[in-house]
């Protein structure tokens, strides 16, 4: 095989593996190899950890995990002929002293055998990344040679080797060692601005080294994470010549020569911000249901507010309106307009509604607890909390009974300040909007309603209320959502300290209150359900906070 | 200062800092410095991260954290005269390119100034450890010199440098570079066998290098972790010459010359296994309450079973019997003997009892849900689950109302196989026995009752039951606890794969069932409350598992 052979063809397989489903993933990989072969591909590329799914976490520590990996690599290698397959997979090596080291690799298969392990050099270990827990770094990255063709093969983080982040400049090293082009296999989590960041880095490399860059990302939902695909090929002129689909599997074959031509092979239409948000959430939730092999009967408590309305809409996109069951759970504090509004919502969405008043139960509870200081007249937090908890109980009952799952409906602002009742409105198997601040949610609704009214205007225009006591409004206990969200973004997403937030001109009293609410609600978040990560700092695995501490940042 | 000056004195300060409480910790450190000075100490040593507490997690990423650390180090340095203070603290260094690196250090203070940063070489990043997320490794450990005295100063993991774990053999390097003795400052989490492991490693080093070893550990509870103190001094002859207290602050001063003598300076009496378990749990819980500055009113749902009984007993040890409120929540499925037994328990413990029957509420719920397929006659999981959820709701109400917290009472066996109702018996701020398997719990009870019957025999001898339907017994749906716990220990604690467990002679059907239960209940554990880590693999932060996956280990 010769670099001068410009008719040499490369296939990129943007697949959606299921974590730990070795049979499913192997079958898929072999299908893509065969499809690539039908397209006369010489080099067939799969994303990072395509064989196992990303990230196996502690599953990788079980001996049978290694056994499965090694067995399946051989099984795949067996179907590989004279083409070269580059497959993302872990590789297990024993030291002389018997200790095992695991590398995150591009495994090269050729003529029925493993011919090389290209090891990841830079291991991300921040936010949702925990690779140093499992993998060993490779401190000597080298290009992979096929005849006189030198491929600057690198794994995901290896391309994020900019000044100040890592000592080993992988792309530069590969360039110096004679790579003809760069090929990055990734499992790169989606966030709203991520594709822009990726393109920025890739274009910087191409500009600096004057060599083409092929970027292949995985696609699919995995717990709180969305892998968005959107693989790209940038030619030596630093133009994008191929884009792959966002949020779905995709496949492309092109000639090596195309990397040095200006012909655009494939263009994807641009996705607007809020469509992207919707696509990310729906892919994540669809895969959550499919990969866990659970029911698609979705139970959502509808309050007449915007959070549950948007959640119900998003659910219909994934499971269809016939599988979404709205549940109204009115109490004596529920305004009649709430019922009117949610009836309109149900009509607009075409979902079914169950109406279960918690009034009788609440009275029974009042009577039962009266001897235990229940205050019928003076409603405090304890009396407020029993209402969402009764609702949570009924929602979980319906889920159990109808073989469905409950969706929790808290938004990022609420979750941040703990404006929710644990075991009440927080119950559920999944939360779809937990990484969207309330003020952003209004913009999302505006987008959802772009062609026709789906979320009723009455819901949008109503002042937010938990309806746990008479005349209650969120603004009784929280600052205005725009102000709240501005400060939360600085404190949570940008990790600014209080003094830095104050420097931006916010009022001390408000900032103090918000930071204190965030800090003291860590215990609630520790028991909350997984959401869908849309930002660079969502609540969940990427934000590791102690519960017990006395630091005020 | 000269090594030949054998009258030189070393003070070890085994303190209990509060995470992120810079004022509290600084005051404490200065007090211990003054106490050491009154004892004519020349070298005053504090444990790993004594200034901040272990581990700050993402709090360390806030700029104000660095500011506080640097401010407080200067404040402490200001009180230091001609003595040398070795203080565990993070140190922040800027690279030429402006990027920040954080090292986990022994900071040496002398004559009002910072004179050296001894950087940790080996960063643990497994189980509950996440140091590579925050810290940079030091690949060139060197002893710290005071005149001709060469101190082999190392931080925690640096001593666990045995074959097969790390490339850098820190102790050996320090020996080769002329250390006169080793001084390890640690924040080492307790587990039942940990002290034995530590002694094993220390004695191996002393035997190999023929030099004394001083091991100083921190003490205190931090979220799920217990730091047990138990610092030790081993002389050049490889004998323990000083032991410090377990589970409390302690202080010792000794002469450098003592390291080369066989005089035993201090002995601690041995703690039995179950006393150690109790001490670890009570320290953790005491610090949870104190450091979070929360109430000491404890609410516990009492079922008449062993789990809630032991939890109530442990709570009395921490907050006193006058602050523990037992709550009986009988339903129509509650046997009369349950009430008799728990009344006896309450009497034995001297705690108060509230009796709140959920019968009426349950009937109200039956009636309400009848139109939604509630089956009064045929009790399935949905109908069973509403009972613990009603109980959870009432317990949380009482906690809110009485300004208390609920203790969750699941044991490790139950948590492992998901034999619990989410938002029901799992509610609470803390679980004290979640790292104790059921069969071990019986042994603990035997110890608790060693002098007199505290947990009534009737509770101990009763067959475990959830009492959610007539005649229900745990053994209807679970294997015998001894068998269950044996298999769980192999699968969870030892991380053996199924084929390895089968090789030990267990029945395929049983093993399959148990593994499948563990796997499919990851989603429950993800929403469960923190427990107290007693083993090397407890559920919680040290066991990172995906929810979505299809791997069967």
Interface residues (C-beta under 8 A of the other chain):
Chain A: X18 X19 X20 X21 X22 X24 X53 X55 X56 X57 X58 X59 X61 X62 X63 X64 X65 X67 X68 X95 X97 X98 X99 X125 X126 X130 X132 X133 X163 X164 X165 X221 X222 X223 X287 X288 X291 X292 X293 X354 X356 X357 X360 X361 X364 X365 X367 X368 X369 X372 X373 X374 X380 X381 X382 X385 X386 X389 X390 X392 X393 X394 X396 X397 X398 X400 X401 X402 X422 X423 X427 X429 X495 X496 X497 X498 X499 X500 X523 X526 X527 X528 X529 X530 X543 X544 X545 X546 X547 X548 X549 X550 X551 X553
Chain B: X18 X19 X20 X21 X22 X24 X53 X55 X56 X57 X58 X59 X61 X62 X63 X64 X65 X67 X68 X95 X97 X98 X99 X125 X126 X130 X132 X133 X163 X164 X165 X221 X222 X223 X287 X288 X291 X292 X293 X354 X356 X357 X360 X361 X364 X365 X367 X368 X369 X372 X373 X374 X380 X381 X382 X385 X386 X389 X390 X392 X393 X394 X396 X397 X398 X400 X401 X402 X422 X423 X427 X429 X495 X496 X497 X498 X499 X500 X523 X526 X527 X528 X529 X530 X543 X544 X545 X546 X547 X548 X549 X550 X551 X553
